[in-house]
């Protein structure tokens, strides 16, 4: 594989994850404005992502066949187009039902990106020790950080959320053209036979890794989705102040993932995951004692730093431990990650309507604790599966 084409594909993948992140964070940053305009409750707001999970699950499973038939690069480019179209259509929403239906389009595009952006790194750098994977995933919080600051400021200035969604869609289409033609770069073929999928599903450790990833994704979703709304509603602040909270969390995530890309090969992925989970339980549990806004910003940054490495490192560790096709494995793991992310936001919305948003953040330390227990069980399971 030509080095220039490989590096261009990797950079385009990083940019895709960054703008994908911006599209995901746009909804929670604009949520207060959207809910006031369309009359959403907290439960309905949290259910939007859960509603999209239905089509996301189907598209995640289908993506392996699409990738085998058309190639990963074509499918990723298609995912960017579908997601951009979903964002543009979403601005036409007139009610919750309308918005929920359009979330299916957004969910379809995001699922294709989530399914294939991670395994393409495995194809480009097959001997990666977790460094390239963590570096790729560092662009998720970078995209979040840049977009929340920009979107929060524009909302405070009175710019409609509809223009912001349109702007993200335009940038997404520009990123699509960064990828080289799939004819110019050859990626390894993947096993899409049902027997191999059944082989993966028969592995006990796969279910442990998948469940741990789901809970880790839920904890990340808790702070990504609800931090801005919590600050705006509980501290009676402008959208810019809510954006600063999400930005603080994203900054911690970015620092954590850039740092993890450097130390993963030195201390080992398993140790990195366990340490991160322990710190995550302690940091997120301390969230409830924070009453000052500026202290809350600092706490969100620390929490982001603690849990930053979990999603990419669990995926990389699973890939190094299970002797299976890495693309299918990453796709199957995403089938846990995305529902975990969306389930947390929905549960928090339900709790928020009943007991307040502050109480709803109990979901985060509980999810992280469950992930820690699962990874400790895996540690006891025994032998590594040899490739």
C-alpha positions as CSV (number, residue, x, y, z in Angstrom):
1,X,0.0,0.0,0.0
2,X,1.4,3.4,-1.0
3,X,2.3,5.4,2.0
4,X,0.9,8.7,0.7
5,X,-2.5,7.2,0.0
6,X,-2.5,5.4,3.3
7,X,-1.8,8.6,5.2
8,X,-4.3,10.5,3.2
9,X,-7.0,7.9,4.0
10,X,-6.0,8.0,7.7
11,X,-6.2,11.8,7.8
12,X,-9.6,11.8,6.0
13,X,-10.8,9.2,8.5
14,X,-9.7,11.5,11.4
15,X,-11.5,14.4,9.8
16,X,-14.6,12.3,9.2
17,X,-14.7,11.3,12.9
18,X,-14.3,14.9,13.9
19,X,-17.2,16.2,11.8
20,X,-19.3,13.2,12.7
21,X,-18.7,14.2,16.3
22,X,-19.8,17.8,15.5
23,X,-23.0,16.4,14.1
24,X,-23.7,14.3,17.2
25,X,-22.9,17.2,19.6
26,X,-25.0,19.7,17.6
27,X,-28.3,18.2,19.0
28,X,-27.5,18.5,22.7
29,X,-25.9,21.9,22.3
30,X,-29.0,23.1,20.5
31,X,-31.4,21.0,22.6
32,X,-32.8,23.7,24.8
33,X,-33.6,25.9,21.8
34,X,-35.0,23.0,19.8
35,X,-37.1,21.7,22.7
36,X,-38.6,25.2,23.4
37,X,-39.4,25.7,19.7
38,X,-40.9,22.2,19.2
39,X,-42.2,21.5,22.7
40,X,-40.0,18.6,23.8
41,X,-39.9,17.2,27.3
42,X,-36.6,15.9,28.7
43,X,-37.8,12.3,28.2
44,X,-38.6,13.0,24.5
45,X,-35.3,14.8,24.1
46,X,-33.4,11.8,25.4
47,X,-35.5,9.4,23.3
48,X,-34.4,10.9,20.0
49,X,-31.1,9.1,20.1
50,X,-32.8,5.9,21.3
51,X,-35.2,6.1,18.5
52,X,-32.3,6.3,16.0
53,X,-30.8,3.2,17.6
54,X,-33.2,0.9,15.9
55,X,-32.0,1.8,12.4
56,X,-28.4,2.1,13.7
57,X,-28.4,-1.5,14.7
58,X,-29.7,-2.7,11.4
59,X,-27.2,-0.5,9.5
60,X,-24.3,-1.6,11.7
61,X,-24.9,-5.3,10.8
62,X,-25.5,-4.5,7.1
63,X,-22.3,-2.4,6.9
64,X,-20.1,-5.4,6.8
65,X,-21.9,-6.7,3.7
66,X,-21.8,-3.2,2.1
67,X,-18.1,-2.9,2.8
68,X,-17.4,-6.4,1.3
69,X,-19.5,-5.4,-1.8
70,X,-18.5,-1.8,-2.4
71,X,-15.4,-1.3,-0.2
72,X,-15.0,0.6,3.0
73,X,-14.1,3.9,1.5
74,X,-17.2,4.1,-0.7
75,X,-19.4,3.1,2.2
76,X,-17.8,5.8,4.5
77,X,-18.4,8.4,1.8
78,X,-21.9,7.2,1.4
79,X,-22.4,7.5,5.2
80,X,-21.2,11.1,5.1
81,X,-23.7,11.9,2.4
82,X,-26.6,10.2,4.2
83,X,-25.7,11.9,7.5
84,X,-25.4,15.3,5.8
85,X,-28.8,14.8,4.2
86,X,-30.3,13.8,7.5
87,X,-29.1,17.0,9.2
88,X,-30.5,19.2,6.4
89,X,-33.9,17.4,6.6
90,X,-33.9,17.7,10.4
91,X,-34.2,21.5,10.1
92,X,-37.6,21.0,8.5
93,X,-38.9,19.4,11.8
94,X,-42.3,20.7,13.0
95,X,-42.9,18.3,15.9
96,X,-41.3,15.6,18.0
97,X,-42.7,12.8,15.7
98,X,-41.3,14.5,12.7
99,X,-37.9,15.0,14.4
100,X,-37.9,11.4,15.6
101,X,-38.5,10.0,12.1
102,X,-35.8,12.2,10.6
103,X,-33.4,10.8,13.3
104,X,-33.7,7.5,11.5
105,X,-31.9,9.1,8.5
106,X,-29.3,10.6,10.8
107,X,-28.9,7.3,12.6
108,X,-28.4,5.4,9.3
109,X,-25.5,7.7,8.2
110,X,-23.9,7.8,11.6
111,X,-24.0,3.9,11.9
112,X,-22.1,3.5,8.6
113,X,-19.4,5.9,9.9
114,X,-19.3,4.3,13.3
115,X,-19.0,0.8,11.8
116,X,-16.2,1.5,9.4
117,X,-14.0,4.4,10.6
118,X,-12.5,2.3,13.4
119,X,-11.8,-0.9,11.4
120,X,-10.2,1.0,8.5
121,X,-7.4,1.9,10.9
122,X,-6.9,-1.8,11.5
123,X,-6.6,-2.3,7.7
124,X,-4.2,0.7,7.3
125,X,-2.0,-0.2,10.3
126,X,-2.4,-3.9,11.0
127,X,0.3,-4.0,13.6
128,X,-0.9,-1.0,15.6
129,X,-0.4,-1.2,19.3
130,X,-3.4,1.0,20.0
131,X,-1.6,4.3,19.3
132,X,-3.2,5.0,15.9
133,X,-6.6,3.9,17.2
134,X,-6.4,6.3,20.2
135,X,-5.1,9.1,17.9
136,X,-8.0,8.6,15.5
137,X,-10.5,8.7,18.3
138,X,-8.9,11.8,19.7
139,X,-10.5,13.6,16.8
140,X,-13.9,12.8,18.3
141,X,-13.4,15.2,21.3
142,X,-11.5,17.6,19.1
143,X,-14.5,17.9,16.8
144,X,-16.7,18.2,19.9
145,X,-14.5,20.9,21.5
146,X,-14.4,23.1,18.4
147,X,-18.1,22.7,17.5
148,X,-19.5,23.3,21.0
149,X,-17.6,26.5,21.4
150,X,-18.6,27.7,18.0
151,X,-22.2,26.6,18.2
152,X,-22.6,27.9,21.7
153,X,-21.3,31.3,20.7
154,X,-23.5,31.5,17.6
155,X,-26.6,30.4,19.6
156,X,-25.9,33.1,22.2
157,X,-25.7,35.6,19.3
158,X,-29.1,34.6,18.2
159,X,-28.2,32.5,15.2
160,X,-30.9,29.8,14.5
161,X,-30.0,26.2,15.2
162,X,-31.2,25.4,11.7
163,X,-28.4,27.4,10.1
164,X,-25.9,25.5,12.4
165,X,-27.1,22.1,11.2
166,X,-26.8,23.2,7.6
167,X,-23.3,24.4,8.1
168,X,-22.2,21.1,9.6
169,X,-23.7,19.3,6.6
170,X,-21.8,21.4,4.2
171,X,-18.5,20.7,5.9
172,X,-19.3,17.0,6.0
173,X,-19.7,16.9,2.2
174,X,-16.3,18.7,1.8
175,X,-14.6,16.0,4.0
176,X,-16.1,13.3,1.8
177,X,-14.0,14.5,-1.1
178,X,-10.8,14.1,0.9
179,X,-10.8,10.4,0.7
180,X,-8.9,8.9,-2.3
181,X,-10.7,6.8,-4.8
182,X,-11.3,3.3,-3.7
183,X,-9.8,2.2,-6.9
184,X,-6.4,3.7,-5.9
185,X,-6.0,2.0,-2.5
186,X,-6.4,-1.7,-1.8
187,X,-7.7,-2.7,1.6
188,X,-7.8,-6.3,2.9
189,X,-10.9,-8.3,2.1
190,X,-13.1,-9.2,5.1
191,X,-14.9,-12.4,6.0
192,X,-18.6,-11.8,5.9
193,X,-19.8,-15.4,5.9
194,X,-22.4,-16.2,8.5
195,X,-20.3,-19.0,10.0
196,X,-17.6,-16.6,11.0
197,X,-20.1,-14.2,12.5
198,X,-21.4,-17.1,14.5
199,X,-17.9,-17.9,15.6
200,X,-17.5,-14.4,17.0
201,X,-20.9,-14.5,18.8
202,X,-19.9,-17.8,20.4
203,X,-16.9,-16.3,22.2
204,X,-17.6,-15.4,25.8
205,X,-15.0,-12.7,25.9
206,X,-16.6,-11.0,22.9
207,X,-19.8,-10.5,25.0
208,X,-17.7,-9.2,27.9
209,X,-15.9,-6.7,25.7
210,X,-19.1,-5.7,23.9
211,X,-21.0,-5.1,27.2
212,X,-18.1,-3.2,28.7
213,X,-18.0,-1.0,25.6
214,X,-21.7,-0.4,25.8
215,X,-21.5,0.8,29.4
216,X,-18.4,2.9,28.6
217,X,-20.2,4.5,25.7
218,X,-23.2,5.2,28.0
219,X,-21.0,7.1,30.5
220,X,-19.5,9.1,27.7
221,X,-23.0,9.8,26.3
222,X,-24.3,11.0,29.7
223,X,-21.8,13.9,29.8
224,X,-21.7,14.6,26.1
225,X,-25.5,14.8,25.7
226,X,-26.7,16.4,28.9
227,X,-24.0,18.6,30.3
228,X,-24.9,21.7,28.3
229,X,-28.7,21.4,29.1
230,X,-27.9,20.8,32.7
231,X,-25.8,23.9,33.0
232,X,-28.4,26.0,31.1
233,X,-31.4,24.8,33.1
234,X,-29.8,24.3,36.6
235,X,-27.6,27.4,36.6
236,X,-29.9,29.6,34.5
237,X,-27.2,30.3,32.0
238,X,-27.0,31.2,28.3
239,X,-26.2,28.6,25.6
240,X,-22.5,29.7,25.6
241,X,-22.1,28.7,29.3
242,X,-23.6,25.3,28.5
243,X,-21.3,24.9,25.6
244,X,-18.3,25.6,27.9
245,X,-19.3,22.7,30.0
246,X,-19.4,20.3,27.1
247,X,-16.2,21.8,25.8
248,X,-14.4,21.2,29.2
249,X,-15.5,17.6,29.0
250,X,-14.3,17.3,25.3
251,X,-11.0,19.0,26.2
252,X,-10.4,16.4,28.9
253,X,-11.3,13.6,26.4
254,X,-8.9,15.0,23.8
255,X,-6.0,15.3,26.2
256,X,-6.7,11.8,27.4
257,X,-6.8,10.2,24.0
258,X,-3.7,12.0,22.7
259,X,-1.9,10.9,25.8
260,X,-3.2,7.4,25.5
261,X,-1.9,7.2,22.0
262,X,1.6,7.7,23.4
263,X,1.4,5.5,26.5
264,X,-0.8,2.6,25.3
265,X,2.2,0.7,24.0
266,X,4.3,1.3,27.1
267,X,1.9,0.2,29.9
268,X,-0.4,-2.1,27.9
269,X,-4.1,-1.7,26.9
270,X,-5.5,-3.8,29.7
271,X,-3.8,-1.8,32.5
272,X,-4.7,1.4,30.8
273,X,-8.4,0.4,30.6
274,X,-8.6,-0.7,34.3
275,X,-6.9,2.4,35.5
276,X,-9.2,4.6,33.5
277,X,-12.3,2.8,34.8
278,X,-11.2,3.2,38.4
279,X,-10.5,6.9,38.0
280,X,-13.8,7.3,36.0
281,X,-15.9,5.8,38.8
282,X,-14.3,8.1,41.4
283,X,-14.4,11.3,39.3
284,X,-18.0,10.8,38.0
285,X,-19.2,9.9,41.5
286,X,-17.9,13.3,42.7
287,X,-20.1,15.2,40.2
288,X,-23.0,15.3,42.7
289,X,-21.0,17.4,45.2
290,X,-20.2,20.2,42.8
291,X,-22.4,23.3,43.2
292,X,-20.2,26.0,41.7
293,X,-20.3,26.4,37.9
294,X,-16.5,27.0,37.4
295,X,-15.7,24.0,39.7
296,X,-18.2,22.0,37.5
297,X,-16.2,22.9,34.4
298,X,-13.0,21.6,36.0
299,X,-14.8,18.4,37.1
300,X,-16.1,17.8,33.6
301,X,-12.6,18.1,32.2
302,X,-11.2,15.6,34.8
303,X,-14.1,13.2,34.0
304,X,-13.4,13.5,30.3
305,X,-9.7,12.8,30.9
306,X,-10.5,9.7,33.0
307,X,-12.8,8.0,30.6
308,X,-11.3,9.2,27.3
309,X,-9.4,6.0,26.4
310,X,-12.2,3.5,27.1
311,X,-14.0,3.3,23.7
312,X,-10.9,3.0,21.4
313,X,-8.8,1.0,23.9
314,X,-11.5,-1.6,24.6
315,X,-11.9,-2.0,20.8
316,X,-8.2,-2.3,20.2
317,X,-7.8,-4.7,23.2
318,X,-10.6,-6.9,21.9
319,X,-9.0,-7.0,18.5
320,X,-5.7,-8.1,19.9
321,X,-7.3,-10.8,22.1
322,X,-9.8,-12.5,19.7
323,X,-8.6,-14.4,16.6
324,X,-11.3,-13.1,14.3
325,X,-11.8,-10.7,11.4
326,X,-11.1,-7.3,12.9
327,X,-13.7,-5.4,10.7
328,X,-16.6,-7.7,11.7
329,X,-15.4,-7.6,15.3
330,X,-15.3,-3.7,15.4
331,X,-18.8,-3.6,13.8
332,X,-20.2,-6.1,16.3
333,X,-18.7,-4.1,19.2
334,X,-20.3,-0.9,17.8
335,X,-23.6,-2.7,18.1
336,X,-23.1,-2.4,21.9
337,X,-21.4,1.0,21.9
338,X,-24.1,3.1,20.2
339,X,-27.1,1.6,22.0
340,X,-25.2,2.0,25.3
341,X,-24.6,5.7,24.4
342,X,-28.3,6.3,23.5
343,X,-29.7,4.2,26.4
344,X,-27.9,6.4,28.9
345,X,-29.3,9.6,27.4
346,X,-32.8,8.2,27.4
347,X,-32.7,6.9,31.0
348,X,-31.3,10.3,32.1
349,X,-34.1,12.1,30.4
350,X,-36.7,9.9,32.2
351,X,-34.9,10.5,35.6
352,X,-34.5,14.2,34.8
353,X,-38.3,14.7,34.2
354,X,-39.0,12.9,37.5
355,X,-36.2,14.0,39.9
356,X,-34.2,16.6,38.0
357,X,-31.2,16.5,35.7
358,X,-28.7,16.5,38.6
359,X,-30.1,13.2,39.9
360,X,-30.0,11.7,36.4
361,X,-26.1,11.9,36.3
362,X,-26.1,8.9,38.7
363,X,-26.3,6.8,35.5
364,X,-22.6,7.7,34.6
365,X,-20.8,6.2,37.6
366,X,-23.1,3.2,37.6
367,X,-22.3,2.5,34.0
368,X,-18.6,2.9,34.5
369,X,-18.7,0.6,37.5
370,X,-20.5,-2.1,35.5
371,X,-17.8,-1.8,32.8
372,X,-15.1,-2.1,35.4
373,X,-16.7,-5.3,36.8
374,X,-16.9,-6.8,33.3
375,X,-13.2,-6.1,32.5
376,X,-12.2,-7.6,35.9
377,X,-14.2,-10.7,35.0
378,X,-12.4,-10.9,31.7
379,X,-9.1,-10.6,33.5
380,X,-10.0,-13.8,35.4
381,X,-11.3,-15.7,32.4
382,X,-7.8,-16.9,31.5
383,X,-6.0,-17.5,28.3
384,X,-5.6,-15.1,25.5
385,X,-6.9,-16.3,22.2
386,X,-3.8,-16.7,19.9
387,X,-4.1,-15.5,16.3
